[in-house]
């Protein structure tokens, strides 16, 4: 949920343009890359948390 709400804000901050329609293709590409890297980092953090919170399996039957 946090990633979805921050993606637009990160994109606009990384683009740095008041009007996105006035941004150059290079700026838009850089902003897209920054947003993608943030989202990928959040996914990796979620996977690490999920794997770290796993309970060990019981082997006695």
C-alpha positions in Angstrom: 0.0 0.0 0.0 2.8 2.4 0.8 4.5 1.8 -2.6 1.3 2.5 -4.5 0.7 5.8 -2.7 4.2 7.0 -3.0 4.8 6.1 -6.7 3.2 9.2 -8.1 4.9 11.5 -5.6 8.3 9.9 -6.3 7.8 10.2 -10.0 6.9 13.9 -9.8 9.7 14.7 -7.4 12.2 12.9 -9.6 10.9 14.6 -12.7 11.2 18.0 -11.1 9.0 19.7 -13.6 6.1 21.8 -12.6 4.1 20.5 -15.6 4.9 16.9 -16.6 3.9 17.8 -20.2 6.9 20.2 -20.3 9.4 17.5 -19.2 11.9 16.2 -21.7 11.9 12.4 -22.5 15.2 12.0 -20.7 13.7 13.5 -17.5 10.6 11.3 -17.8 12.9 8.2 -18.3 15.0 9.1 -15.2 11.9 9.7 -13.1 10.4 6.4 -14.3 13.7 4.6 -13.4 13.7 6.2 -9.9 10.1 5.1 -9.3 10.8 1.6 -10.5 13.9 1.3 -8.3 11.9 2.4 -5.3 9.1 -0.1 -6.0 11.7 -2.9 -6.6 13.3 -2.1 -3.2 9.9 -2.2 -1.4 9.2 -5.6 -3.0 12.6 -6.9 -1.9 11.9 -5.6 1.6 8.5 -7.3 1.7 10.0 -10.6 0.6 12.7 -10.4 3.2 10.2 -9.6 5.9 8.0 -12.5 4.8 10.9 -15.0 4.7 12.3 -13.7 8.0 9.0 -14.2 9.8 8.5 -17.8 8.8 8.1 -20.3 11.6 10.3 -23.3 11.4 8.6 -26.6 10.4 8.1 -29.2 13.0 9.8 -32.4 12.1 8.3 -34.7 14.9 5.3 -36.6 13.7 
